[in-house]
Amino acid sequence: MSEEVIETSKKEDNYHVVINRRIERYLQLITIATSFIVLAIISLLLYSIRRVLGIFALAFLASYVVSPAVRFFEKRGLNRLLVVGLLYIIFVSIIVISAIVFCR
């Protein structure tokens, strides 16, 4: 009788192992599917705001280029707002003059 109980116990353990493996596979598939869905949503979002992203990229680039000059003048005692304003006016002037010269 005890051998039957042990054998039944082994069968139940094997059944639980199989069920646990199936659950792990399903969870992996759900994780992969969810990742693809999230990636698709993020891609669609970025595609829909692509024009705005270009403007932000240009603004980031301009601030990255101007930052060392701002720090230089700020160490010399000039107001940060004044320096940033003057540098952006110079930056825009260079772009406008370049457009005028090269579009002729």
N, C-alpha and C positions, 0 to 999 in steps of 0.2 A: 504494500500500500504506500509506503513512503517513497518507493521508486516512482510510482505514478505521480505523486505530488511533485517530486523533483523534476520529472520530465515535463509536467504541465507548467511548472514554474519556468523552466528553460524556454518552452514554447512561447509563454507570455513575454519573457524578456526579449526573445528574438522579434516578436511582434512589435514590442515597443521600440526596439532599435530601428526596425524598418519604418515605422511611423515617424520616428524622429528624423530619420534621413529624408523622408519625403517632405516633411515640414521644412527642413533646412533648404531643400531644393526649391520649394515654393517660395520661401522667403528670399532666396537669392534671385529667382526670376522676378519677383515683385520689386526688389531693389534695383535690378537692371532696368526694368520697364519704367519705373519711376524716374530713374536717372535720365533716360532718353526723353521722357515727357518734359522734365524740368529743363533739359538742354534745348529742346525744341521751343519751349515757351520763352526762354531767355534769348534764343536766336531770333525769334519773331519780334520780340520787344526791341532788341538792338537794331534789327532791320527797319522797324517802323520809326525809330528816332535817329536814323543814320545821318540826317542833315544836321541835326542839333549836335551830334557827337563830333562832327567836323569842326564846328565852331568852338566847342569846348576844347578840342585838341589844339586848335590854333591859339586859344587863350592861354592854355597851359604852357605851350611852347614859348609864347611871348613873355609870360611871367618867369619862366625858367631862364630865358636869355637876359632879362632885365634885372633879375635878382642880385647878381654880383655888383652891378653898378649902383643899385639902391643901397646895398650894404656899405659900399665904398663911401658914398656921399653922406650916409647916415653917421658913419664913424667920424666924418669931418665936421659934424654938428648941424647938418641941414635937416629940415623937417622931412620926414618920410613921405607924407602926402604930396608935398611940393616936388620932391625928387621923382616920385612915381608919375605925377602929372606931366612934368617936363619930359621925362623919358618916353612916355606914351605919345606925347605930341610929336617928338622927334621921330619916333618909330612910324607913326601914321604919315608924317610928312615924307619920310623916305619912301614909303609904299606909294603914295600919291605921285611923287616926282618920278619914281620908276615907271609907274603906269603911263604917265604922260610921255616920257621919253621913249619907251619901248612900243607904244601903241601908234606912233606916228608913221 
